[in-house]
C-alpha cells in the first residue's frame, strides 16, 4: 500500500497516473498547498523541501520499515523499479527513458512553472519575463514535437517519461501555446489523454480540489517563501 501525499498540480498528477496505470493500491493524503499544509511537521518529516508530491511505501517488500520518498522523479523511478513497469531494465532502454524524465525535471517543469507564474500570478506584469518563459516553453514543446515525429512515445514505448511530461502539457493554453503548431506533440497528447488510467487520475483530482483558483491567501503562501520558511 502506498500513502500518497498529494495536491492537484502537474507534479502530483505524475504519480496518480503511474499508480492508476500500474493498478497499485494507494491512499490519497491531501496536502492543500494553498493553505500551508505542506509546512506541517508530519509532512516535512517525509518531504523536507515542503513540496508535493511525496509518498510512503508501507510495504516495500524487504520486510523492513516503510520507505518515505519525495521528489516526483525519484518517486517514478522507485515505482517503476518496484513494479517492473514503464521503465526498461536493459541499459539502452533505461537510458532512453531516464534522459527524458530528467529533461522534464530540469527543463519542461521549471520553465513552464515560471511561465505560469509570470503570466498569471506575478503581482505585476513583466513583459520581458513573460516573453522569456513563453518562448522557452515553446522551444521545449518543439523539442518534444521533433522527438515524436518518428515514434509513438518519447522513449518509443509508453513510459514514466511520458507520465512526467504529459501533465505539464495539459495547461498548454495557459502557457501561451497552440498544440496545432506541434502536430506530433498534439497526437501524443491526445493519445495519452484518452488512456483510461489518465482519465481516472484527473477525475480524482477534480474530486479532491474543487477550488483550483489561486486566491490571495494562497498567493502569499505559495509565492512568499524564503529561507525563513524552512524549519
TORPA-4810 file (N, C-alpha, C, O; in nm, 3 decimals):
<nodes>
NODE_1_0.084_-0.120_0.000_0.000_0.000_0.000_0.088_0.125_0.000_0.188_0.132_0.072_X
NODE_2_0.050_0.222_-0.080_0.120_0.349_-0.090_0.035_0.458_-0.026_-0.082_0.471_-0.058_X
NODE_3_0.093_0.534_0.064_0.030_0.658_0.111_0.087_0.772_0.025_0.206_0.799_0.029_X
NODE_4_0.000_0.836_-0.051_0.044_0.942_-0.143_0.001_1.077_-0.088_-0.117_1.105_-0.072_X
NODE_5_0.099_1.161_-0.059_0.076_1.297_-0.013_0.073_1.386_-0.137_0.173_1.402_-0.206_X
NODE_6_-0.044_1.443_-0.163_-0.075_1.487_-0.299_-0.157_1.615_-0.299_-0.239_1.640_-0.210_X
NODE_7_-0.131_1.695_-0.402_-0.224_1.802_-0.439_-0.232_1.807_-0.590_-0.152_1.745_-0.659_X
NODE_8_-0.328_1.880_-0.641_-0.364_1.871_-0.782_-0.278_1.963_-0.869_-0.328_2.057_-0.930_X
NODE_9_-0.150_1.934_-0.875_-0.055_2.006_-0.959_0.001_1.910_-1.063_-0.018_1.789_-1.051_X
NODE_10_0.069_1.961_-1.165_0.129_1.868_-1.262_0.219_1.764_-1.198_0.215_1.647_-1.237_X
NODE_11_0.300_1.803_-1.100_0.387_1.705_-1.036_0.306_1.601_-0.958_0.345_1.484_-0.952_X
NODE_12_0.196_1.644_-0.899_0.110_1.548_-0.831_0.046_1.450_-0.927_0.035_1.331_-0.898_X
NODE_13_0.004_1.501_-1.044_-0.062_1.415_-1.142_0.030_1.305_-1.193_-0.016_1.196_-1.227_X
NODE_14_0.159_1.332_-1.200_0.252_1.229_-1.247_0.234_1.098_-1.169_0.233_0.989_-1.227_X
NODE_15_0.221_1.112_-1.038_0.221_0.993_-0.953_0.085_0.923_-0.957_0.080_0.800_-0.959_X
NODE_16_-0.022_0.998_-0.957_-0.153_0.932_-0.966_-0.167_0.860_-1.100_-0.230_0.754_-1.107_X
NODE_17_-0.111_0.917_-1.206_-0.115_0.848_-1.336_-0.043_0.714_-1.325_-0.097_0.612_-1.367_X
NODE_18_0.078_0.714_-1.268_0.151_0.587_-1.257_0.072_0.488_-1.173_0.054_0.373_-1.213_X
NODE_19_0.025_0.531_-1.058_-0.045_0.438_-0.969_-0.170_0.380_-1.034_-0.202_0.263_-1.014_X
NODE_20_-0.240_0.463_-1.111_-0.357_0.412_-1.182_-0.316_0.318_-1.296_-0.380_0.216_-1.317_X
NODE_21_-0.210_0.353_-1.368_-0.164_0.266_-1.477_-0.120_0.130_-1.423_-0.152_0.026_-1.482_X
NODE_22_-0.048_0.130_-1.313_0.006_0.006_-1.257_-0.094_-0.068_-1.169_-0.070_-0.182_-1.128_X
NODE_23_-0.206_-0.002_-1.139_-0.310_-0.059_-1.054_-0.255_-0.095_-0.915_-0.291_-0.198_-0.857_X
NODE_24_-0.168_-0.009_-0.865_-0.117_-0.028_-0.729_-0.217_0.029_-0.629_-0.276_0.134_-0.654_X
NODE_25_-0.238_-0.039_-0.517_-0.327_0.017_-0.415_-0.262_0.138_-0.348_-0.144_0.134_-0.312_X
NODE_26_-0.339_0.243_-0.331_-0.284_0.363_-0.267_-0.394_0.442_-0.198_-0.512_0.430_-0.230_X
NODE_27_-0.350_0.522_-0.102_-0.440_0.610_-0.028_-0.393_0.753_-0.048_-0.275_0.783_-0.028_X
NODE_28_-0.484_0.840_-0.085_-0.451_0.981_-0.102_-0.454_1.051_0.033_-0.550_1.039_0.108_X
NODE_29_-0.347_1.123_0.062_-0.339_1.210_0.178_-0.331_1.354_0.124_-0.221_1.401_0.095_X
NODE_30_-0.443_1.423_0.111_-0.439_1.557_0.051_-0.354_1.654_0.132_-0.361_1.658_0.255_X
NODE_31_-0.273_1.732_0.062_-0.191_1.836_0.123_-0.225_1.965_0.049_-0.173_1.991_-0.060_X
NODE_32_-0.311_2.046_0.108_-0.356_2.168_0.041_-0.246_2.273_0.050_-0.231_2.342_0.151_X
NODE_33_-0.171_2.285_-0.058_-0.056_2.375_-0.057_-0.098_2.521_-0.058_-0.017_2.608_-0.024_X
NODE_34_-0.222_2.550_-0.096_-0.271_2.687_-0.092_-0.311_2.732_0.047_-0.340_2.850_0.069_X
NODE_35_-0.312_2.638_0.141_-0.347_2.670_0.279_-0.232_2.639_0.375_-0.250_2.642_0.497_X
NODE_36_-0.117_2.610_0.320_0.003_2.594_0.404_0.020_2.458_0.467_0.104_2.443_0.557_X
NODE_37_-0.055_2.358_0.425_-0.045_2.226_0.488_0.088_2.158_0.462_0.123_2.062_0.530_X
NODE_38_0.163_2.207_0.361_0.294_2.150_0.332_0.400_2.185_0.435_0.512_2.135_0.429_X
NODE_39_0.365_2.271_0.530_0.459_2.309_0.635_0.433_2.235_0.767_0.502_2.260_0.866_X
NODE_40_0.337_2.146_0.768_0.308_2.071_0.891_0.422_1.973_0.919_0.472_1.909_0.826_X
NODE_41_0.462_1.959_1.045_0.578_1.875_1.079_0.568_1.732_1.027_0.668_1.675_0.983_X
NODE_42_0.449_1.673_1.030_0.435_1.534_0.984_0.468_1.522_0.835_0.526_1.423_0.791_X
NODE_43_0.431_1.624_0.758_0.463_1.621_0.615_0.611_1.648_0.592_0.673_1.584_0.507_X
NODE_44_0.666_1.743_0.666_0.807_1.776_0.648_0.899_1.659_0.684_1.011_1.651_0.634_X
NODE_45_0.853_1.569_0.769_0.932_1.452_0.802_0.949_1.361_0.681_1.045_1.284_0.673_X
NODE_46_0.855_1.370_0.586_0.861_1.291_0.464_0.922_1.372_0.350_1.000_1.319_0.270_X
NODE_47_0.887_1.499_0.343_0.926_1.586_0.232_0.993_1.712_0.285_0.926_1.814_0.299_X
NODE_48_1.121_1.708_0.316_1.189_1.822_0.379_1.193_1.947_0.291_1.222_2.056_0.342_X
NODE_49_1.164_1.935_0.162_1.162_2.051_0.073_1.025_2.119_0.072_1.003_2.210_-0.008_X
NODE_50_0.935_2.078_0.157_0.796_2.127_0.167_0.729_2.145_0.031_0.668_2.249_0.003_X
NODE_51_0.741_2.042_-0.051_0.675_2.039_-0.181_0.604_1.905_-0.198_0.650_1.802_-0.149_X
NODE_52_0.492_1.910_-0.269_0.426_1.784_-0.306_0.471_1.746_-0.446_0.514_1.833_-0.523_X
NODE_53_0.461_1.618_-0.482_0.410_1.506_-0.403_0.521_1.443_-0.318_0.640_1.469_-0.335_X
NODE_54_0.476_1.359_-0.227_0.565_1.272_-0.152_0.486_1.145_-0.124_0.364_1.143_-0.140_X
NODE_55_0.554_1.042_-0.082_0.481_0.919_-0.055_0.555_0.834_0.047_0.673_0.854_0.074_X
NODE_56_0.482_0.740_0.102_0.540_0.639_0.190_0.495_0.503_0.140_0.375_0.476_0.131_X
NODE_57_0.591_0.418_0.107_0.559_0.280_0.071_0.553_0.200_0.199_0.656_0.174_0.262_X
NODE_58_0.433_0.163_0.238_0.414_0.093_0.366_0.460_-0.053_0.360_0.482_-0.116_0.463_X
NODE_59_0.473_-0.105_0.239_0.517_-0.244_0.223_0.621_-0.251_0.112_0.591_-0.292_0.000_X
NODE_60_0.745_-0.210_0.143_0.848_-0.206_0.039_0.897_-0.342_-0.008_0.974_-0.350_-0.104_X
NODE_61_0.854_-0.447_0.059_0.886_-0.581_0.010_1.015_-0.640_0.062_1.052_-0.752_0.024_X
NODE_62_1.084_-0.568_0.149_1.208_-0.621_0.204_1.195_-0.658_0.351_1.294_-0.692_0.417_X
NODE_63_1.071_-0.652_0.403_1.049_-0.687_0.543_1.095_-0.583_0.641_1.093_-0.606_0.762_X
NODE_64_1.136_-0.467_0.591_1.187_-0.362_0.679_1.085_-0.248_0.689_0.971_-0.261_0.645_X
NODE_65_1.129_-0.138_0.748_1.038_-0.025_0.775_0.988_0.037_0.645_1.051_0.021_0.540_X
NODE_66_0.874_0.107_0.651_0.824_0.179_0.534_0.928_0.277_0.478_1.013_0.327_0.552_X
NODE_67_0.921_0.302_0.349_1.016_0.390_0.282_0.946_0.521_0.244_0.852_0.519_0.165_X
NODE_68_0.992_0.635_0.299_0.939_0.765_0.256_1.021_0.818_0.138_1.143_0.801_0.133_X
NODE_69_0.953_0.881_0.044_1.020_0.933_-0.076_0.960_1.068_-0.112_0.838_1.085_-0.111_X
NODE_70_1.046_1.165_-0.144_0.999_1.290_-0.201_1.068_1.313_-0.334_1.163_1.242_-0.368_X
NODE_71_1.022_1.412_-0.409_1.062_1.444_-0.547_0.994_1.347_-0.645_1.013_1.225_-0.639_X
NODE_72_0.914_1.405_-0.734_0.831_1.324_-0.823_0.912_1.234_-0.915_0.871_1.122_-0.944_X
NODE_73_1.028_1.281_-0.963_1.110_1.197_-1.048_1.163_1.075_-0.974_1.163_0.964_-1.028_X
NODE_74_1.208_1.096_-0.851_1.255_0.984_-0.770_1.142_0.887_-0.740_1.162_0.765_-0.737_X
NODE_75_1.023_0.940_-0.720_0.908_0.855_-0.693_0.874_0.769_-0.814_0.845_0.650_-0.799_X
NODE_76_0.879_0.827_-0.934_0.851_0.750_-1.055_0.955_0.640_-1.075_0.921_0.527_-1.110_X
NODE_77_1.082_0.672_-1.052_1.186_0.570_-1.066_1.167_0.458_-0.966_1.183_0.340_-0.999_X
NODE_78_1.131_0.494_-0.843_1.108_0.393_-0.739_0.991_0.302_-0.777_1.002_0.180_-0.768_X
NODE_79_0.881_0.362_-0.818_0.762_0.285_-0.851_0.786_0.195_-0.972_0.737_0.082_-0.977_X
NODE_80_0.863_0.246_-1.069_0.895_0.164_-1.185_0.979_0.044_-1.144_0.957_-0.067_-1.193_X
NODE_81_1.076_0.066_-1.055_1.160_-0.044_-1.007_1.079_-0.143_-0.924_1.099_-0.264_-0.933_X
NODE_82_0.988_-0.091_-0.844_0.907_-0.176_-0.757_0.816_-0.268_-0.837_0.800_-0.386_-0.804_X
NODE_83_0.758_-0.214_-0.944_0.659_-0.289_-1.022_0.718_-0.358_-1.145_0.658_-0.450_-1.199_X
NODE_84_0.836_-0.313_-1.189_0.890_-0.364_-1.313_0.817_-0.314_-1.436_0.820_-0.378_-1.541_X
NODE_85_0.750_-0.199_-1.423_0.669_-0.146_-1.533_0.715_-0.006_-1.574_0.761_0.072_-1.491_X
NODE_86_0.702_0.023_-1.702_0.717_0.157_-1.759_0.861_0.210_-1.753_0.883_0.330_-1.768_X
NODE_87_0.958_0.121_-1.730_1.099_0.158_-1.736_1.178_0.033_-1.773_1.187_-0.060_-1.693_X
NODE_88_1.235_0.029_-1.893_1.309_-0.091_-1.935_1.427_-0.120_-1.842_1.486_-0.028_-1.784_X
NODE_89_1.459_-0.247_-1.829_1.574_-0.286_-1.748_1.703_-0.287_-1.830_1.811_-0.264_-1.777_X
NODE_90_1.691_-0.312_-1.959_1.809_-0.313_-2.045_1.867_-0.171_-2.052_1.793_-0.073_-2.053_X
NODE_91_1.998_-0.163_-2.058_2.068_-0.035_-2.046_2.019_0.068_-2.146_1.990_0.182_-2.107_X
NODE_92_2.010_0.034_-2.272_1.975_0.132_-2.374_1.833_0.186_-2.354_1.808_0.306_-2.368_X
NODE_93_1.741_0.097_-2.322_1.604_0.142_-2.299_1.593_0.225_-2.173_1.519_0.323_-2.168_X
NODE_94_1.669_0.186_-2.070_1.670_0.261_-1.944_1.721_0.402_-1.967_1.666_0.498_-1.912_X
NODE_95_1.826_0.415_-2.046_1.882_0.548_-2.076_1.780_0.632_-2.154_1.762_0.750_-2.124_X
NODE_96_1.714_0.572_-2.253_1.616_0.647_-2.332_1.509_0.709_-2.242_1.473_0.825_-2.258_X
NODE_97_1.459_0.630_-2.149_1.353_0.680_-2.061_1.405_0.781_-1.961_1.347_0.889_-1.946_X
NODE_98_1.514_0.749_-1.893_1.559_0.836_-1.784_1.609_0.971_-1.834_1.596_1.071_-1.764_X
NODE_99_1.666_0.976_-1.954_1.711_1.107_-2.002_1.593_1.199_-2.029_1.604_1.320_-2.007_X
NODE_100_1.482_1.145_-2.076_1.365_1.229_-2.098_1.294_1.263_-1.967_1.233_1.369_-1.955_X
NODE_101_1.302_1.173_-1.871_1.250_1.206_-1.738_1.329_1.322_-1.679_1.270_1.416_-1.625_X
NODE_102_1.461_1.317_-1.688_1.543_1.425_-1.634_1.525_1.554_-1.713_1.533_1.664_-1.657_X
NODE_103_1.500_1.542_-1.842_1.470_1.658_-1.925_1.346_1.730_-1.872_1.342_1.853_-1.866_X
NODE_104_1.247_1.652_-1.835_1.126_1.714_-1.779_1.156_1.777_-1.644_1.113_1.890_-1.618_X
NODE_105_1.228_1.707_-1.560_1.255_1.758_-1.426_1.338_1.886_-1.429_1.314_1.978_-1.351_X
NODE_106_1.435_1.892_-1.521_1.524_2.007_-1.525_1.484_2.115_-1.623_1.534_2.227_-1.615_X
NODE_107_1.392_2.084_-1.716_1.357_2.179_-1.820_1.210_2.210_-1.829_1.166_2.318_-1.789_X
NODE_108_1.132_2.116_-1.880_0.991_2.144_-1.907_0.916_2.190_-1.782_0.843_2.289_-1.788_X
NODE_109_0.933_2.120_-1.671_0.862_2.157_-1.549_0.900_2.295_-1.498_0.812_2.379_-1.481_X
NODE_110_1.028_2.321_-1.471_1.068_2.452_-1.421_1.035_2.568_-1.515_0.990_2.673_-1.470_X
NODE_111_1.056_2.549_-1.645_1.030_2.658_-1.739_0.881_2.686_-1.753_0.838_2.802_-1.754_X
NODE_112_0.800_2.580_-1.764_0.656_2.600_-1.771_0.603_2.658_-1.640_0.510_2.738_-1.640_X
NODE_113_0.663_2.618_-1.527_0.623_2.674_-1.399_0.650_2.824_-1.391_0.566_2.898_-1.341_X
NODE_114_0.764_2.868_-1.440_0.792_3.011_-1.443_0.699_3.083_-1.541_0.657_3.196_-1.516_X
NODE_115_0.667_3.017_-1.650_0.569_3.071_-1.744_0.437_3.098_-1.672_0.383_3.208_-1.681_X
NODE_116_0.387_2.999_-1.601_0.261_3.016_-1.526_0.272_3.133_-1.429_0.181_3.215_-1.419_X
NODE_117_0.384_3.139_-1.357_0.397_3.241_-1.254_0.393_3.381_-1.311_0.312_3.464_-1.269_X
NODE_118_0.478_3.408_-1.407_0.486_3.545_-1.459_0.367_3.582_-1.546_0.331_3.699_-1.554_X
NODE_119_0.305_3.484_-1.611_0.190_3.513_-1.697_0.061_3.530_-1.617_-0.028_3.604_-1.659_X
NODE_120_0.049_3.462_-1.502_-0.080_3.458_-1.434_-0.078_3.500_-1.287_-0.180_3.547_-1.236_X
NODE_121_0.034_3.484_-1.218_0.033_3.503_-1.074_0.118_3.618_-1.023_0.095_3.666_-0.912_X
NODE_122_0.215_3.662_-1.098_0.303_3.770_-1.050_0.222_3.897_-1.023_0.130_3.928_-1.099_X
NODE_123_0.255_3.970_-0.916_0.177_4.089_-0.881_0.187_4.200_-0.985_0.099_4.286_-0.990_X
NODE_124_0.289_4.199_-1.066_0.299_4.295_-1.176_0.342_4.222_-1.303_0.420_4.127_-1.297_X
NODE_125_0.290_4.266_-1.416_0.321_4.204_-1.542_0.456_4.255_-1.592_0.474_4.375_-1.614_X
NODE_126_0.549_4.164_-1.609_0.682_4.198_-1.655_0.697_4.141_-1.797_0.722_4.022_-1.813_X
NODE_127_0.681_4.224_-1.899_0.681_4.174_-2.037_0.803_4.089_-2.072_0.791_3.987_-2.140_X
NODE_128_0.922_4.131_-2.025_1.042_4.053_-2.058_1.032_3.913_-2.000_1.060_3.815_-2.070_X
NODE_129_0.993_3.901_-1.872_0.984_3.770_-1.808_0.878_3.684_-1.875_0.900_3.565_-1.898_X
NODE_130_0.764_3.742_-1.907_0.658_3.666_-1.972_0.705_3.614_-2.107_0.690_3.495_-2.138_X
NODE_131_0.764_3.703_-2.188_0.813_3.661_-2.320_0.921_3.555_-2.308_0.924_3.459_-2.384_X
NODE_132_1.010_3.574_-2.212_1.121_3.479_-2.192_1.069_3.338_-2.169_1.116_3.244_-2.233_X
NODE_133_0.973_3.323_-2.079_0.929_3.189_-2.043_0.826_3.133_-2.140_0.820_3.011_-2.158_X
NODE_134_0.745_3.216_-2.201_0.654_3.166_-2.305_0.734_3.113_-2.423_0.702_3.007_-2.478_X
NODE_135_0.838_3.186_-2.463_0.921_3.141_-2.575_0.997_3.013_-2.540_1.009_2.923_-2.623_X
NODE_136_1.049_3.006_-2.419_1.123_2.885_-2.379_1.030_2.766_-2.370_1.068_2.655_-2.406_X
NODE_137_0.908_2.787_-2.322_0.811_2.677_-2.322_0.785_2.630_-2.465_0.778_2.510_-2.491_X
NODE_138_0.770_2.725_-2.556_0.751_2.689_-2.696_0.868_2.612_-2.753_0.849_2.518_-2.830_X
NODE_139_0.990_2.651_-2.715_1.108_2.578_-2.762_1.106_2.434_-2.711_1.137_2.342_-2.786_X
NODE_140_1.069_2.415_-2.586_1.064_2.281_-2.530_0.953_2.197_-2.594_0.971_2.077_-2.616_X
NODE_141_0.840_2.259_-2.625_0.736_2.189_-2.699_0.791_2.144_-2.835_0.763_2.032_-2.879_X
NODE_142_0.868_2.231_-2.900_0.925_2.196_-3.030_1.022_2.079_-3.020_1.029_1.996_-3.109_X
NODE_143_1.098_2.074_-2.909_1.188_1.961_-2.887_1.108_1.831_-2.879_1.146_1.731_-2.940_X
NODE_144_1.000_1.832_-2.803_0.915_1.713_-2.793_0.853_1.679_-2.928_0.848_1.563_-2.967_X
NODE_145_0.806_1.781_-2.999_0.743_1.759_-3.128_0.839_1.690_-3.225_0.801_1.597_-3.295_X
NODE_146_0.962_1.736_-3.228_1.063_1.675_-3.314_1.091_1.532_-3.272_1.102_1.442_-3.356_X
NODE_147_1.103_1.510_-3.143_1.130_1.376_-3.091_1.019_1.279_-3.130_1.046_1.162_-3.160_X
NODE_148_0.895_1.326_-3.129_0.779_1.240_-3.151_0.744_1.223_-3.298_0.645_1.158_-3.331_X
NODE_149_0.824_1.279_-3.387_0.795_1.272_-3.530_0.803_1.129_-3.583_0.733_1.094_-3.679_X
NODE_150_0.887_1.045_-3.521_0.906_0.909_-3.573_0.886_0.802_-3.467_0.934_0.689_-3.483_X
NODE_151_0.816_0.836_-3.360_0.788_0.736_-3.257_0.660_0.774_-3.183_0.622_0.891_-3.179_X
NODE_152_0.594_0.674_-3.127_0.464_0.699_-3.063_0.480_0.774_-2.932_0.401_0.863_-2.902_X
NODE_153_0.581_0.737_-2.854_0.603_0.798_-2.724_0.748_0.845_-2.714_0.830_0.813_-2.801_X
NODE_154_0.780_0.919_-2.609_0.910_0.984_-2.602_1.027_0.887_-2.606_1.131_0.917_-2.664_X
NODE_155_1.011_0.771_-2.546_1.118_0.672_-2.547_1.080_0.548_-2.628_1.133_0.440_-2.606_X
NODE_156_0.988_0.566_-2.722_0.942_0.455_-2.805_0.816_0.395_-2.749_0.708_0.411_-2.805_X
NODE_157_0.828_0.323_-2.637_0.713_0.268_-2.567_0.669_0.363_-2.455_0.749_0.441_-2.403_X
NODE_158_0.544_0.355_-2.420_0.488_0.437_-2.311_0.566_0.411_-2.183_0.589_0.296_-2.146_X
NODE_159_0.605_0.519_-2.115_0.694_0.505_-2.000_0.672_0.617_-1.900_0.587_0.703_-1.917_X
NODE_160_0.752_0.612_-1.793_0.745_0.717_-1.693_0.786_0.853_-1.749_0.751_0.956_-1.692_X
NODE_161_0.860_0.855_-1.859_0.894_0.983_-1.922_0.768_1.052_-1.973_0.752_1.173_-1.957_X
NODE_162_0.679_0.976_-2.035_0.553_1.032_-2.083_0.464_1.076_-1.967_0.399_1.180_-1.973_X
NODE_163_0.461_0.996_-1.862_0.381_1.031_-1.744_0.431_1.160_-1.680_0.352_1.238_-1.627_X
NODE_164_0.561_1.183_-1.686_0.618_1.304_-1.627_0.588_1.427_-1.711_0.560_1.534_-1.657_X
NODE_165_0.594_1.413_-1.842_0.578_1.529_-1.931_0.433_1.566_-1.955_0.400_1.684_-1.964_X
NODE_166_0.347_1.468_-1.966_0.208_1.496_-2.004_0.141_1.602_-1.916_0.081_1.695_-1.970_X
NODE_167_0.147_1.592_-1.782_0.075_1.692_-1.701_0.122_1.835_-1.723_0.048_1.929_-1.697_X
NODE_168_0.245_1.851_-1.770_0.296_1.986_-1.795_0.253_2.040_-1.930_0.271_2.159_-1.958_X
NODE_169_0.196_1.954_-2.014_0.141_1.999_-2.141_-0.010_2.023_-2.131_-0.067_2.094_-2.214_X
NODE_170_-0.074_1.965_-2.030_-0.218_1.984_-2.013_-0.257_2.132_-2.012_-0.353_2.169_-2.079_X
NODE_171_-0.185_2.219_-1.939_-0.223_2.361_-1.939_-0.158_2.440_-2.053_-0.113_2.553_-2.031_X
NODE_172_-0.152_2.383_-2.173_-0.082_2.448_-2.283_-0.140_2.585_-2.318_-0.065_2.676_-2.356_X
NODE_173_-0.270_2.600_-2.307_-0.330_2.730_-2.341_-0.285_2.837_-2.242_-0.256_2.950_-2.282_X
NODE_174_-0.280_2.803_-2.114_-0.233_2.899_-2.013_-0.085_2.930_-2.030_-0.036_3.033_-1.982_X
NODE_175_-0.014_2.844_-2.099_0.128_2.866_-2.125_0.151_2.944_-2.255_0.265_2.968_-2.295_X
NODE_176_0.043_2.984_-2.320_0.056_3.060_-2.444_0.097_2.975_-2.562_0.162_3.024_-2.654_X
NODE_177_0.059_2.846_-2.561_0.097_2.754_-2.668_-0.027_2.700_-2.740_-0.132_2.680_-2.679_X
NODE_178_-0.012_2.677_-2.869_-0.118_2.620_-2.952_-0.069_2.485_-3.003_0.027_2.479_-3.080_X
NODE_179_-0.133_2.378_-2.960_-0.087_2.245_-2.999_-0.097_2.221_-3.149_-0.031_2.131_-3.201_X
NODE_180_-0.177_2.299_-3.219_-0.182_2.284_-3.364_-0.047_2.318_-3.429_-0.019_2.276_-3.541_X
NODE_181_0.034_2.394_-3.358_0.168_2.428_-3.408_0.266_2.313_-3.391_0.378_2.316_-3.444_X
NODE_182_0.225_2.210_-3.317_0.313_2.097_-3.285_0.237_1.967_-3.312_0.194_1.901_-3.217_X
NODE_183_0.218_1.929_-3.437_0.127_1.818_-3.469_0.166_1.684_-3.408_0.078_1.607_-3.368_X
NODE_184_0.294_1.653_-3.400_0.334_1.525_-3.342_0.311_1.526_-3.190_0.269_1.425_-3.133_X
NODE_185_0.338_1.638_-3.128_0.310_1.652_-2.985_0.160_1.644_-2.959_0.117_1.584_-2.861_X
NODE_186_0.081_1.704_-3.046_-0.064_1.701_-3.029_-0.117_1.559_-3.038_-0.204_1.519_-2.960_X
NODE_187_-0.066_1.482_-3.134_-0.108_1.341_-3.146_-0.074_1.264_-3.020_-0.156_1.188_-2.970_X
NODE_188_0.049_1.283_-2.969_0.092_1.219_-2.843_0.003_1.260_-2.728_-0.040_1.176_-2.649_X
NODE_189_-0.025_1.389_-2.718_-0.106_1.442_-2.609_-0.245_1.380_-2.609_-0.295_1.337_-2.505_X
NODE_190_-0.307_1.375_-2.726_-0.443_1.320_-2.734_-0.444_1.171_-2.706_-0.541_1.119_-2.651_X
NODE_191_-0.339_1.100_-2.744_-0.329_0.956_-2.716_-0.323_0.932_-2.566_-0.393_0.845_-2.514_X
NODE_192_-0.240_1.008_-2.496_-0.227_0.990_-2.351_-0.354_1.035_-2.279_-0.400_0.969_-2.186_X
NODE_193_-0.411_1.146_-2.322_-0.533_1.197_-2.258_-0.645_1.094_-2.258_-0.728_1.091_-2.167_X
NODE_194_-0.649_1.009_-2.362_-0.756_0.910_-2.375_-0.732_0.782_-2.297_-0.821_0.698_-2.287_X
NODE_195_-0.612_0.765_-2.240_-0.585_0.643_-2.166_-0.675_0.636_-2.041_-0.685_0.735_-1.968_X
NODE_196_-0.739_0.522_-2.016_-0.831_0.512_-1.901_-0.767_0.550_-1.769_-0.832_0.614_-1.686_X
NODE_197_-0.641_0.513_-1.746_-0.575_0.546_-1.620_-0.558_0.697_-1.605_-0.572_0.750_-1.494_X
NODE_198_-0.530_0.765_-1.714_-0.515_0.911_-1.709_-0.649_0.977_-1.683_-0.658_1.073_-1.607_X
NODE_199_-0.753_0.926_-1.746_-0.888_0.977_-1.720_-0.922_0.963_-1.572_-0.977_1.055_-1.511_X
NODE_200_-0.890_0.847_-1.514_-0.920_0.825_-1.373_-0.839_0.918_-1.284_-0.892_0.972_-1.186_X
NODE_201_-0.712_0.938_-1.317_-0.627_1.024_-1.236_-0.679_1.168_-1.232_-0.679_1.231_-1.127_X
NODE_202_-0.722_1.219_-1.345_-0.771_1.357_-1.349_-0.910_1.370_-1.289_-0.944_1.475_-1.236_X
NODE_203_-0.991_1.265_-1.297_-1.120_1.267_-1.229_-1.100_1.271_-1.078_-1.174_1.339_-1.006_X
NODE_204_-1.001_1.197_-1.030_-0.968_1.201_-0.888_-0.927_1.341_-0.845_-0.969_1.390_-0.740_X
NODE_205_-0.844_1.406_-0.926_-0.800_1.542_-0.895_-0.918_1.636_-0.883_-0.923_1.718_-0.791_X
NODE_206_-1.013_1.625_-0.974_-1.129_1.714_-0.972_-1.213_1.693_-0.847_-1.279_1.786_-0.800_X
NODE_207_-1.212_1.572_-0.793_-1.291_1.544_-0.672_-1.221_1.593_-0.545_-1.287_1.617_-0.444_X
NODE_208_-1.090_1.607_-0.550_-1.013_1.648_-0.432_-1.004_1.799_-0.421_-1.021_1.854_-0.312_X
NODE_209_-0.978_1.866_-0.531_-0.961_2.011_-0.530_-1.074_2.074_-0.611_-1.069_2.078_-0.734_X
NODE_210_-1.175_2.123_-0.541_-1.290_2.182_-0.609_-1.277_2.332_-0.624_-1.365_2.397_-0.679_X
NODE_211_-1.164_2.388_-0.575_-1.140_2.533_-0.586_-0.997_2.556_-0.636_-0.912_2.601_-0.559_X
NODE_212_-0.970_2.525_-0.763_-0.832_2.532_-0.810_-0.776_2.672_-0.828_-0.655_2.688_-0.846_X
NODE_213_-0.861_2.775_-0.823_-0.813_2.911_-0.841_-0.721_2.951_-0.726_-0.751_2.925_-0.609_X
NODE_214_-0.610_3.015_-0.759_-0.516_3.063_-0.657_-0.567_3.197_-0.606_-0.565_3.297_-0.678_X
NODE_215_-0.613_3.200_-0.480_-0.665_3.324_-0.424_-0.553_3.401_-0.353_-0.438_3.358_-0.355_X
NODE_216_-0.588_3.514_-0.291_-0.487_3.599_-0.228_-0.412_3.528_-0.117_-0.291_3.545_-0.102_X
NODE_217_-0.485_3.449_-0.038_-0.420_3.376_0.072_-0.318_3.277_0.018_-0.207_3.266_0.069_X
NODE_218_-0.358_3.205_-0.088_-0.267_3.107_-0.147_-0.145_3.175_-0.209_-0.034_3.122_-0.203_X
NODE_219_-0.165_3.292_-0.269_-0.051_3.364_-0.329_0.055_3.395_-0.224_0.174_3.377_-0.249_X
NODE_220_0.011_3.440_-0.107_0.107_3.473_-0.001_0.186_3.351_0.043_0.306_3.359_0.071_X
NODE_221_0.117_3.237_0.048_0.183_3.115_0.094_0.275_3.059_-0.014_0.389_3.021_0.015_X
NODE_222_0.226_3.053_-0.137_0.300_2.986_-0.244_0.416_3.069_-0.297_0.519_3.014_-0.336_X
NODE_223_0.398_3.201_-0.299_0.497_3.285_-0.367_0.573_3.377_-0.272_0.644_3.468_-0.316_X
NODE_224_0.558_3.354_-0.143_0.628_3.439_-0.046_0.731_3.365_0.035_0.770_3.411_0.143_X
NODE_225_0.777_3.251_-0.014_0.867_3.167_0.065_1.013_3.210_0.047_1.054_3.254_-0.060_X
NODE_226_1.088_3.196_0.154_1.231_3.223_0.152_1.299_3.133_0.252_1.242_3.034_0.295_X
NODE_227_1.422_3.167_0.289_1.498_3.082_0.380_1.428_3.064_0.514_1.438_2.958_0.576_X
NODE_228_1.355_3.168_0.558_1.291_3.162_0.689_1.176_3.061_0.694_1.131_3.024_0.802_X
NODE_229_1.128_3.016_0.578_1.017_2.919_0.578_1.065_2.775_0.599_0.985_2.685_0.622_X
NODE_230_1.196_2.754_0.590_1.250_2.620_0.610_1.274_2.600_0.759_1.359_2.666_0.819_X
NODE_231_1.200_2.510_0.817_1.206_2.488_0.961_1.235_2.342_0.991_1.244_2.304_1.107_X
</nodes>
